[in-house]
Amino acid sequence: MSLRMNEMAAMLNAELADHPLYDGFEVQRFDDSEHGTGMVAFLSRRADRTIDYYVEPGLRLDRRMFGIGGGLRSWNETKFAAAALEVAEDGVTAHVAFTDVDGRPVEIVIDDRDGRPRRRGALLAPVGDGIDQPTSLMLVWMPQFDLVRDVRDHEPVIRIDGDDASVGRLPGAALHHRHLIKYAAGLRVIEVNRDLDAPATAGGPGSVELARDGTAVSAITATTGDTVARIAFRPAFPDLRRVDAGDEHAGEWRIGVDGCTLTGGTWTVAGAADRAEVHLAVTRRWRPRGLPWLMRTVTTVIPVFRRWPTSYAWRATMPSVDGPMRSHWERIRREDGAGYRKATGS
């Protein structure tokens, strides 16, 4: 078992309603010692959901963090004509301008600041629901999440190749006064059991908390800044090198960040003559707490927000003699995003 966590200063994204080539965009700002300072923008292709990434020079990024949607189509070091994204107490401002891989100018201008402090919520982004070939259980935790407000004289601008592109819409706009353009600050990107990672007990990512017997693992933690992510096992997870043929172990696991539970499930370990077989099932839906009324309504009416983690499962084989662990994540089913697309016109 391994656990990684990365930080992201801010992000802004939206689904495009009617653009013939692209079905969505996202901009991300990094500002930390590990990644450096700068912006990433990406555009998702409507035909196959592959993604073109545009990265400011100087950023130090692991491309394996970006294996979302239909997968990476291109990775482009890009000098942005404008690269600003700021989340303030009273809203968000963004001005992003660059040229895509086919020579089309892209510009995004957002400004919903009005001097009034926002009440934001904490959201587990349903990023993992859109990953076709997962290499980890990716949990993107957004402790300060909101939607862009409809502010007079500051209509959002999303322009591609000189043409304005429209975004999806939430029903009831006259009541809630929001655009379906999402933003967040202080994000944490958590990855459980990324492919090719060594177990935390063998020096892989994550800090190990041992049970009283000194061999079984009671928890694995990862820390970024003052944020702690923690996987807890009940009972403690056994040392796979000590599992004998015929042994069977089972229990529950749960992962949280700064005390907020994100998801969890069950685990089993079965010993054979030359190996130990591990199965990790994700059975716990995300259960949000304290959301503003609009976010609470959306995450209730559109169930993919809460139940997408339960479409994941992990299997691993650990040889009883020296040798690498073989493991993989799989999607045991696909959550139906049609409800979201129909409700928002995206």
Contacts in CASP RR format, 6 or more apart in sequence:
PFRMAT RR
TARGET T0000
AUTHOR 0000-0000-0000
METHOD contacts of the structure
MODEL  1
MSLRMNEMAAMLNAELADHPLYDGFEVQRFDDSEHGTGMVAFLSRRADRT
IDYYVEPGLRLDRRMFGIGGGLRSWNETKFAAAALEVAEDGVTAHVAFTD
VDGRPVEIVIDDRDGRPRRRGALLAPVGDGIDQPTSLMLVWMPQFDLVRD
VRDHEPVIRIDGDDASVGRLPGAALHHRHLIKYAAGLRVIEVNRDLDAPA
TAGGPGSVELARDGTAVSAITATTGDTVARIAFRPAFPDLRRVDAGDEHA
GEWRIGVDGCTLTGGTWTVAGAADRAEVHLAVTRRWRPRGLPWLMRTVTT
VIPVFRRWPTSYAWRATMPSVDGPMRSHWERIRREDGAGYRKATGS
1 192 0 8 1.000
1 193 0 8 1.000
1 199 0 8 1.000
1 200 0 8 1.000
1 201 0 8 1.000
1 217 0 8 1.000
1 220 0 8 1.000
1 231 0 8 1.000
1 237 0 8 1.000
2 192 0 8 1.000
2 193 0 8 1.000
2 194 0 8 1.000
2 197 0 8 1.000
2 198 0 8 1.000
2 199 0 8 1.000
2 200 0 8 1.000
2 204 0 8 1.000
2 205 0 8 1.000
2 206 0 8 1.000
2 220 0 8 1.000
3 190 0 8 1.000
3 191 0 8 1.000
3 192 0 8 1.000
3 200 0 8 1.000
3 205 0 8 1.000
3 206 0 8 1.000
3 220 0 8 1.000
3 221 0 8 1.000
3 222 0 8 1.000
3 229 0 8 1.000
3 231 0 8 1.000
4 136 0 8 1.000
4 190 0 8 1.000
4 191 0 8 1.000
4 194 0 8 1.000
4 197 0 8 1.000
4 205 0 8 1.000
4 206 0 8 1.000
4 222 0 8 1.000
5 188 0 8 1.000
5 189 0 8 1.000
5 190 0 8 1.000
5 191 0 8 1.000
5 222 0 8 1.000
5 223 0 8 1.000
5 224 0 8 1.000
5 227 0 8 1.000
5 229 0 8 1.000
6 34 0 8 1.000
6 35 0 8 1.000
6 65 0 8 1.000
6 188 0 8 1.000
6 189 0 8 1.000
6 224 0 8 1.000
7 32 0 8 1.000
7 34 0 8 1.000
7 35 0 8 1.000
7 186 0 8 1.000
7 187 0 8 1.000
7 188 0 8 1.000
7 189 0 8 1.000
7 224 0 8 1.000
7 225 0 8 1.000
7 227 0 8 1.000
8 28 0 8 1.000
8 29 0 8 1.000
8 30 0 8 1.000
8 186 0 8 1.000
8 187 0 8 1.000
8 188 0 8 1.000
8 189 0 8 1.000
9 29 0 8 1.000
9 30 0 8 1.000
9 31 0 8 1.000
9 32 0 8 1.000
9 185 0 8 1.000
9 186 0 8 1.000
9 187 0 8 1.000
10 28 0 8 1.000
10 29 0 8 1.000
10 85 0 8 1.000
10 86 0 8 1.000
10 87 0 8 1.000
10 92 0 8 1.000
10 183 0 8 1.000
10 184 0 8 1.000
10 185 0 8 1.000
10 186 0 8 1.000
10 187 0 8 1.000
11 26 0 8 1.000
11 27 0 8 1.000
11 28 0 8 1.000
11 29 0 8 1.000
11 85 0 8 1.000
11 142 0 8 1.000
11 183 0 8 1.000
11 184 0 8 1.000
11 187 0 8 1.000
12 26 0 8 1.000
12 27 0 8 1.000
12 85 0 8 1.000
12 92 0 8 1.000
12 94 0 8 1.000
12 108 0 8 1.000
12 110 0 8 1.000
12 181 0 8 1.000
12 182 0 8 1.000
12 183 0 8 1.000
13 24 0 8 1.000
13 25 0 8 1.000
13 26 0 8 1.000
13 27 0 8 1.000
13 181 0 8 1.000
13 182 0 8 1.000
13 183 0 8 1.000
14 24 0 8 1.000
14 25 0 8 1.000
14 158 0 8 1.000
14 167 0 8 1.000
14 168 0 8 1.000
14 179 0 8 1.000
14 180 0 8 1.000
14 181 0 8 1.000
14 182 0 8 1.000
15 23 0 8 1.000
15 24 0 8 1.000
15 167 0 8 1.000
15 168 0 8 1.000
15 180 0 8 1.000
15 341 0 8 1.000
15 344 0 8 1.000
15 346 0 8 1.000
16 22 0 8 1.000
16 23 0 8 1.000
16 24 0 8 1.000
16 25 0 8 1.000
16 158 0 8 1.000
16 165 0 8 1.000
16 166 0 8 1.000
16 167 0 8 1.000
16 168 0 8 1.000
16 346 0 8 1.000
17 165 0 8 1.000
17 166 0 8 1.000
17 167 0 8 1.000
17 168 0 8 1.000
17 169 0 8 1.000
17 345 0 8 1.000
17 346 0 8 1.000
18 165 0 8 1.000
18 166 0 8 1.000
19 46 0 8 1.000
19 160 0 8 1.000
19 165 0 8 1.000
20 46 0 8 1.000
21 45 0 8 1.000
21 46 0 8 1.000
21 160 0 8 1.000
22 43 0 8 1.000
22 44 0 8 1.000
22 45 0 8 1.000
22 46 0 8 1.000
22 160 0 8 1.000
22 165 0 8 1.000
23 44 0 8 1.000
23 45 0 8 1.000
23 46 0 8 1.000
23 49 0 8 1.000
23 346 0 8 1.000
24 43 0 8 1.000
24 44 0 8 1.000
25 41 0 8 1.000
25 42 0 8 1.000
25 43 0 8 1.000
25 44 0 8 1.000
25 106 0 8 1.000
25 108 0 8 1.000
25 158 0 8 1.000
26 41 0 8 1.000
26 42 0 8 1.000
27 39 0 8 1.000
27 40 0 8 1.000
27 41 0 8 1.000
27 85 0 8 1.000
27 94 0 8 1.000
27 96 0 8 1.000
27 108 0 8 1.000
28 39 0 8 1.000
28 40 0 8 1.000
28 41 0 8 1.000
28 85 0 8 1.000
29 38 0 8 1.000
29 39 0 8 1.000
29 85 0 8 1.000
30 36 0 8 1.000
30 37 0 8 1.000
30 38 0 8 1.000
30 39 0 8 1.000
30 40 0 8 1.000
30 59 0 8 1.000
30 61 0 8 1.000
31 37 0 8 1.000
31 38 0 8 1.000
34 60 0 8 1.000
35 59 0 8 1.000
35 60 0 8 1.000
35 61 0 8 1.000
36 58 0 8 1.000
36 59 0 8 1.000
36 60 0 8 1.000
37 59 0 8 1.000
38 56 0 8 1.000
38 58 0 8 1.000
38 59 0 8 1.000
38 83 0 8 1.000
39 56 0 8 1.000
39 80 0 8 1.000
39 83 0 8 1.000
39 85 0 8 1.000
39 96 0 8 1.000
40 53 0 8 1.000
40 54 0 8 1.000
40 55 0 8 1.000
40 56 0 8 1.000
40 59 0 8 1.000
40 61 0 8 1.000
41 53 0 8 1.000
41 54 0 8 1.000
41 78 0 8 1.000
41 80 0 8 1.000
41 96 0 8 1.000
41 98 0 8 1.000
41 106 0 8 1.000
42 51 0 8 1.000
42 52 0 8 1.000
42 53 0 8 1.000
42 54 0 8 1.000
42 66 0 8 1.000
43 51 0 8 1.000
43 52 0 8 1.000
43 54 0 8 1.000
43 100 0 8 1.000
43 106 0 8 1.000
44 50 0 8 1.000
44 51 0 8 1.000
44 69 0 8 1.000
45 51 0 8 1.000
45 52 0 8 1.000
45 73 0 8 1.000
48 70 0 8 1.000
49 69 0 8 1.000
49 70 0 8 1.000
49 71 0 8 1.000
49 130 0 8 1.000
49 132 0 8 1.000
50 69 0 8 1.000
50 70 0 8 1.000
50 71 0 8 1.000
50 72 0 8 1.000
50 73 0 8 1.000
51 66 0 8 1.000
51 67 0 8 1.000
51 68 0 8 1.000
51 69 0 8 1.000
51 70 0 8 1.000
51 71 0 8 1.000
51 72 0 8 1.000
51 73 0 8 1.000
52 73 0 8 1.000
52 74 0 8 1.000
52 76 0 8 1.000
52 100 0 8 1.000
52 101 0 8 1.000
53 66 0 8 1.000
53 72 0 8 1.000
53 74 0 8 1.000
53 75 0 8 1.000
53 76 0 8 1.000
54 76 0 8 1.000
54 78 0 8 1.000
54 80 0 8 1.000
54 98 0 8 1.000
54 100 0 8 1.000
55 61 0 8 1.000
55 75 0 8 1.000
55 76 0 8 1.000
55 77 0 8 1.000
55 78 0 8 1.000
56 77 0 8 1.000
56 78 0 8 1.000
56 79 0 8 1.000
56 80 0 8 1.000
56 83 0 8 1.000
57 77 0 8 1.000
57 78 0 8 1.000
57 79 0 8 1.000
63 72 0 8 1.000
63 75 0 8 1.000
64 135 0 8 1.000
64 194 0 8 1.000
65 189 0 8 1.000
65 191 0 8 1.000
66 72 0 8 1.000
67 131 0 8 1.000
67 135 0 8 1.000
68 127 0 8 1.000
68 128 0 8 1.000
68 130 0 8 1.000
68 131 0 8 1.000
68 138 0 8 1.000
69 130 0 8 1.000
69 131 0 8 1.000
69 132 0 8 1.000
70 130 0 8 1.000
70 131 0 8 1.000
70 132 0 8 1.000
70 133 0 8 1.000
71 132 0 8 1.000
71 133 0 8 1.000
74 101 0 8 1.000
76 101 0 8 1.000
78 98 0 8 1.000
78 99 0 8 1.000
79 98 0 8 1.000
80 96 0 8 1.000
80 97 0 8 1.000
80 98 0 8 1.000
81 97 0 8 1.000
81 98 0 8 1.000
82 95 0 8 1.000
82 96 0 8 1.000
82 97 0 8 1.000
82 107 0 8 1.000
83 95 0 8 1.000
83 96 0 8 1.000
83 97 0 8 1.000
83 98 0 8 1.000
84 93 0 8 1.000
84 94 0 8 1.000
84 95 0 8 1.000
84 96 0 8 1.000
85 92 0 8 1.000
85 93 0 8 1.000
85 94 0 8 1.000
85 96 0 8 1.000
86 92 0 8 1.000
86 93 0 8 1.000
86 94 0 8 1.000
87 144 0 8 1.000
87 183 0 8 1.000
87 184 0 8 1.000
87 185 0 8 1.000
88 113 0 8 1.000
89 117 0 8 1.000
89 118 0 8 1.000
90 113 0 8 1.000
90 114 0 8 1.000
90 115 0 8 1.000
90 116 0 8 1.000
90 117 0 8 1.000
90 118 0 8 1.000
91 112 0 8 1.000
91 113 0 8 1.000
91 114 0 8 1.000
91 118 0 8 1.000
91 146 0 8 1.000
91 149 0 8 1.000
92 110 0 8 1.000
92 111 0 8 1.000
92 112 0 8 1.000
92 113 0 8 1.000
92 146 0 8 1.000
92 148 0 8 1.000
92 183 0 8 1.000
93 110 0 8 1.000
93 111 0 8 1.000
93 112 0 8 1.000
93 113 0 8 1.000
94 108 0 8 1.000
94 109 0 8 1.000
94 110 0 8 1.000
94 111 0 8 1.000
94 183 0 8 1.000
95 108 0 8 1.000
95 109 0 8 1.000
95 110 0 8 1.000
96 106 0 8 1.000
96 107 0 8 1.000
96 108 0 8 1.000
96 109 0 8 1.000
97 105 0 8 1.000
97 106 0 8 1.000
97 107 0 8 1.000
97 108 0 8 1.000
98 105 0 8 1.000
98 106 0 8 1.000
99 105 0 8 1.000
99 106 0 8 1.000
100 106 0 8 1.000
100 160 0 8 1.000
104 160 0 8 1.000
104 161 0 8 1.000
105 159 0 8 1.000
105 160 0 8 1.000
105 161 0 8 1.000
105 162 0 8 1.000
106 159 0 8 1.000
106 160 0 8 1.000
106 161 0 8 1.000
107 157 0 8 1.000
107 158 0 8 1.000
107 159 0 8 1.000
108 156 0 8 1.000
108 157 0 8 1.000
108 158 0 8 1.000
108 159 0 8 1.000
109 156 0 8 1.000
109 157 0 8 1.000
110 148 0 8 1.000
110 156 0 8 1.000
110 157 0 8 1.000
110 181 0 8 1.000
110 183 0 8 1.000
111 151 0 8 1.000
111 154 0 8 1.000
112 148 0 8 1.000
112 149 0 8 1.000
112 150 0 8 1.000
112 151 0 8 1.000
112 154 0 8 1.000
112 179 0 8 1.000
113 151 0 8 1.000
114 149 0 8 1.000
114 151 0 8 1.000
118 146 0 8 1.000
119 292 0 8 1.000
120 144 0 8 1.000
120 145 0 8 1.000
120 146 0 8 1.000
120 292 0 8 1.000
121 143 0 8 1.000
121 144 0 8 1.000
121 145 0 8 1.000
121 146 0 8 1.000
121 290 0 8 1.000
121 291 0 8 1.000
121 292 0 8 1.000
121 295 0 8 1.000
122 141 0 8 1.000
122 142 0 8 1.000
122 143 0 8 1.000
122 144 0 8 1.000
122 145 0 8 1.000
122 260 0 8 1.000
122 288 0 8 1.000
122 290 0 8 1.000
122 291 0 8 1.000
123 142 0 8 1.000
123 145 0 8 1.000
123 184 0 8 1.000
123 288 0 8 1.000
123 291 0 8 1.000
123 295 0 8 1.000
123 299 0 8 1.000
123 305 0 8 1.000
124 139 0 8 1.000
124 140 0 8 1.000
124 141 0 8 1.000
124 142 0 8 1.000
124 262 0 8 1.000
124 263 0 8 1.000
124 286 0 8 1.000
124 288 0 8 1.000
124 305 0 8 1.000
124 309 0 8 1.000
125 140 0 8 1.000
125 141 0 8 1.000
125 142 0 8 1.000
125 184 0 8 1.000
126 304 0 8 1.000
126 305 0 8 1.000
126 308 0 8 1.000
127 138 0 8 1.000
127 140 0 8 1.000
128 134 0 8 1.000
128 138 0 8 1.000
128 308 0 8 1.000
128 309 0 8 1.000
128 312 0 8 1.000
129 304 0 8 1.000
129 308 0 8 1.000
129 311 0 8 1.000
129 335 0 8 1.000
129 337 0 8 1.000
131 138 0 8 1.000
131 331 0 8 1.000
132 331 0 8 1.000
134 312 0 8 1.000
134 329 0 8 1.000
134 330 0 8 1.000
134 331 0 8 1.000
135 194 0 8 1.000
135 195 0 8 1.000
135 329 0 8 1.000
136 191 0 8 1.000
136 192 0 8 1.000
136 193 0 8 1.000
136 194 0 8 1.000
136 195 0 8 1.000
136 329 0 8 1.000
137 191 0 8 1.000
137 192 0 8 1.000
137 193 0 8 1.000
137 282 0 8 1.000
137 309 0 8 1.000
137 312 0 8 1.000
137 314 0 8 1.000
137 329 0 8 1.000
138 189 0 8 1.000
138 190 0 8 1.000
138 191 0 8 1.000
139 189 0 8 1.000
139 190 0 8 1.000
139 191 0 8 1.000
139 192 0 8 1.000
139 255 0 8 1.000
139 257 0 8 1.000
139 262 0 8 1.000
139 263 0 8 1.000
139 309 0 8 1.000
140 187 0 8 1.000
140 188 0 8 1.000
140 189 0 8 1.000
140 190 0 8 1.000
141 187 0 8 1.000
141 188 0 8 1.000
141 189 0 8 1.000
141 190 0 8 1.000
141 257 0 8 1.000
141 260 0 8 1.000
141 262 0 8 1.000
142 184 0 8 1.000
142 186 0 8 1.000
142 187 0 8 1.000
143 184 0 8 1.000
143 186 0 8 1.000
143 187 0 8 1.000
143 188 0 8 1.000
143 258 0 8 1.000
144 184 0 8 1.000
144 185 0 8 1.000
144 186 0 8 1.000
145 182 0 8 1.000
145 183 0 8 1.000
145 184 0 8 1.000
145 295 0 8 1.000
146 182 0 8 1.000
146 183 0 8 1.000
146 184 0 8 1.000
147 170 0 8 1.000
147 178 0 8 1.000
147 179 0 8 1.000
147 180 0 8 1.000
147 181 0 8 1.000
147 182 0 8 1.000
147 183 0 8 1.000
147 294 0 8 1.000
148 156 0 8 1.000
148 178 0 8 1.000
148 179 0 8 1.000
148 181 0 8 1.000
148 182 0 8 1.000
148 183 0 8 1.000
149 177 0 8 1.000
149 178 0 8 1.000
149 179 0 8 1.000
150 173 0 8 1.000
150 177 0 8 1.000
150 178 0 8 1.000
150 179 0 8 1.000
156 167 0 8 1.000
156 179 0 8 1.000
156 181 0 8 1.000
157 164 0 8 1.000
158 164 0 8 1.000
158 165 0 8 1.000
158 166 0 8 1.000
158 167 0 8 1.000
159 165 0 8 1.000
167 179 0 8 1.000
167 180 0 8 1.000
167 181 0 8 1.000
167 346 0 8 1.000
168 180 0 8 1.000
168 344 0 8 1.000
168 345 0 8 1.000
168 346 0 8 1.000
169 179 0 8 1.000
169 180 0 8 1.000
169 344 0 8 1.000
169 345 0 8 1.000
170 176 0 8 1.000
170 178 0 8 1.000
170 180 0 8 1.000
170 294 0 8 1.000
170 298 0 8 1.000
170 343 0 8 1.000
170 344 0 8 1.000
171 343 0 8 1.000
176 294 0 8 1.000
178 294 0 8 1.000
180 344 0 8 1.000
180 346 0 8 1.000
188 224 0 8 1.000
188 227 0 8 1.000
188 229 0 8 1.000
188 257 0 8 1.000
190 222 0 8 1.000
190 229 0 8 1.000
190 255 0 8 1.000
190 257 0 8 1.000
190 262 0 8 1.000
192 231 0 8 1.000
192 255 0 8 1.000
192 314 0 8 1.000
193 280 0 8 1.000
193 314 0 8 1.000
193 316 0 8 1.000
193 327 0 8 1.000
193 329 0 8 1.000
194 205 0 8 1.000
195 327 0 8 1.000
195 328 0 8 1.000
195 329 0 8 1.000
197 204 0 8 1.000
197 205 0 8 1.000
198 204 0 8 1.000
198 325 0 8 1.000
199 240 0 8 1.000
199 325 0 8 1.000
200 206 0 8 1.000
200 207 0 8 1.000
200 208 0 8 1.000
200 217 0 8 1.000
200 220 0 8 1.000
201 208 0 8 1.000
201 217 0 8 1.000
201 239 0 8 1.000
205 222 0 8 1.000
206 220 0 8 1.000
206 221 0 8 1.000
206 222 0 8 1.000
207 220 0 8 1.000
207 221 0 8 1.000
207 222 0 8 1.000
207 223 0 8 1.000
208 217 0 8 1.000
208 219 0 8 1.000
208 220 0 8 1.000
209 217 0 8 1.000
209 218 0 8 1.000
209 219 0 8 1.000
209 220 0 8 1.000
209 221 0 8 1.000
210 216 0 8 1.000
210 217 0 8 1.000
210 218 0 8 1.000
210 236 0 8 1.000
211 217 0 8 1.000
211 218 0 8 1.000
211 235 0 8 1.000
211 236 0 8 1.000
213 236 0 8 1.000
215 238 0 8 1.000
215 239 0 8 1.000
215 242 0 8 1.000
216 235 0 8 1.000
216 236 0 8 1.000
216 237 0 8 1.000
216 238 0 8 1.000
216 239 0 8 1.000
217 233 0 8 1.000
217 236 0 8 1.000
217 237 0 8 1.000
217 239 0 8 1.000
218 232 0 8 1.000
218 233 0 8 1.000
218 236 0 8 1.000
218 237 0 8 1.000
219 230 0 8 1.000
219 231 0 8 1.000
219 232 0 8 1.000
219 233 0 8 1.000
220 230 0 8 1.000
220 231 0 8 1.000
221 228 0 8 1.000
221 229 0 8 1.000
221 230 0 8 1.000
221 231 0 8 1.000
222 228 0 8 1.000
222 229 0 8 1.000
223 229 0 8 1.000
227 257 0 8 1.000
227 258 0 8 1.000
228 257 0 8 1.000
228 258 0 8 1.000
229 255 0 8 1.000
229 256 0 8 1.000
229 257 0 8 1.000
230 255 0 8 1.000
230 256 0 8 1.000
230 257 0 8 1.000
230 259 0 8 1.000
231 253 0 8 1.000
231 254 0 8 1.000
231 255 0 8 1.000
231 256 0 8 1.000
232 253 0 8 1.000
232 254 0 8 1.000
232 255 0 8 1.000
233 251 0 8 1.000
233 252 0 8 1.000
233 253 0 8 1.000
233 267 0 8 1.000
234 251 0 8 1.000
234 252 0 8 1.000
234 253 0 8 1.000
234 254 0 8 1.000
235 251 0 8 1.000
237 253 0 8 1.000
237 267 0 8 1.000
237 269 0 8 1.000
238 249 0 8 1.000
238 269 0 8 1.000
240 269 0 8 1.000
240 276 0 8 1.000
240 278 0 8 1.000
240 318 0 8 1.000
240 325 0 8 1.000
241 318 0 8 1.000
241 320 0 8 1.000
243 249 0 8 1.000
243 269 0 8 1.000
243 271 0 8 1.000
243 276 0 8 1.000
243 318 0 8 1.000
243 320 0 8 1.000
244 271 0 8 1.000
245 271 0 8 1.000
245 272 0 8 1.000
245 273 0 8 1.000
246 270 0 8 1.000
246 271 0 8 1.000
246 272 0 8 1.000
247 269 0 8 1.000
247 270 0 8 1.000
247 271 0 8 1.000
248 268 0 8 1.000
248 269 0 8 1.000
248 270 0 8 1.000
248 271 0 8 1.000
249 268 0 8 1.000
249 269 0 8 1.000
249 270 0 8 1.000
250 266 0 8 1.000
250 267 0 8 1.000
250 268 0 8 1.000
250 269 0 8 1.000
251 266 0 8 1.000
251 267 0 8 1.000
251 268 0 8 1.000
252 264 0 8 1.000
252 265 0 8 1.000
252 266 0 8 1.000
252 267 0 8 1.000
253 264 0 8 1.000
253 265 0 8 1.000
253 266 0 8 1.000
253 267 0 8 1.000
253 280 0 8 1.000
254 261 0 8 1.000
254 263 0 8 1.000
254 264 0 8 1.000
254 265 0 8 1.000
254 284 0 8 1.000
255 261 0 8 1.000
255 262 0 8 1.000
255 263 0 8 1.000
255 264 0 8 1.000
256 262 0 8 1.000
260 289 0 8 1.000
261 284 0 8 1.000
261 287 0 8 1.000
262 286 0 8 1.000
262 309 0 8 1.000
263 282 0 8 1.000
263 284 0 8 1.000
263 285 0 8 1.000
263 286 0 8 1.000
263 309 0 8 1.000
263 310 0 8 1.000
264 282 0 8 1.000
264 283 0 8 1.000
264 284 0 8 1.000
264 309 0 8 1.000
265 280 0 8 1.000
265 281 0 8 1.000
265 282 0 8 1.000
265 283 0 8 1.000
265 284 0 8 1.000
266 280 0 8 1.000
266 281 0 8 1.000
266 283 0 8 1.000
267 278 0 8 1.000
267 279 0 8 1.000
267 280 0 8 1.000
267 281 0 8 1.000
268 278 0 8 1.000
268 279 0 8 1.000
269 276 0 8 1.000
269 277 0 8 1.000
269 278 0 8 1.000
270 276 0 8 1.000
270 277 0 8 1.000
271 277 0 8 1.000
273 320 0 8 1.000
274 319 0 8 1.000
274 320 0 8 1.000
274 321 0 8 1.000
275 317 0 8 1.000
275 318 0 8 1.000
275 319 0 8 1.000
275 320 0 8 1.000
276 317 0 8 1.000
276 318 0 8 1.000
276 320 0 8 1.000
277 315 0 8 1.000
277 316 0 8 1.000
277 317 0 8 1.000
278 314 0 8 1.000
278 315 0 8 1.000
278 316 0 8 1.000
278 317 0 8 1.000
278 318 0 8 1.000
278 327 0 8 1.000
279 313 0 8 1.000
279 314 0 8 1.000
279 315 0 8 1.000
280 313 0 8 1.000
280 314 0 8 1.000
280 315 0 8 1.000
280 316 0 8 1.000
281 313 0 8 1.000
282 309 0 8 1.000
282 310 0 8 1.000
282 311 0 8 1.000
282 312 0 8 1.000
282 313 0 8 1.000
283 310 0 8 1.000
284 309 0 8 1.000
284 310 0 8 1.000
285 306 0 8 1.000
285 307 0 8 1.000
285 309 0 8 1.000
285 310 0 8 1.000
286 305 0 8 1.000
286 306 0 8 1.000
286 307 0 8 1.000
286 308 0 8 1.000
286 309 0 8 1.000
287 306 0 8 1.000
288 295 0 8 1.000
288 296 0 8 1.000
288 299 0 8 1.000
288 306 0 8 1.000
290 296 0 8 1.000
291 299 0 8 1.000
298 305 0 8 1.000
299 305 0 8 1.000
299 306 0 8 1.000
300 306 0 8 1.000
301 343 0 8 1.000
302 339 0 8 1.000
302 340 0 8 1.000
302 343 0 8 1.000
303 335 0 8 1.000
304 335 0 8 1.000
304 336 0 8 1.000
304 337 0 8 1.000
304 339 0 8 1.000
304 340 0 8 1.000
307 335 0 8 1.000
308 335 0 8 1.000
311 331 0 8 1.000
311 332 0 8 1.000
311 333 0 8 1.000
311 334 0 8 1.000
311 335 0 8 1.000
312 329 0 8 1.000
312 330 0 8 1.000
312 331 0 8 1.000
312 332 0 8 1.000
313 329 0 8 1.000
313 330 0 8 1.000
313 332 0 8 1.000
314 327 0 8 1.000
314 328 0 8 1.000
314 329 0 8 1.000
314 330 0 8 1.000
315 327 0 8 1.000
315 328 0 8 1.000
315 330 0 8 1.000
316 325 0 8 1.000
316 326 0 8 1.000
316 327 0 8 1.000
316 328 0 8 1.000
317 325 0 8 1.000
317 326 0 8 1.000
317 327 0 8 1.000
318 325 0 8 1.000
319 325 0 8 1.000
340 346 0 8 1.000
END
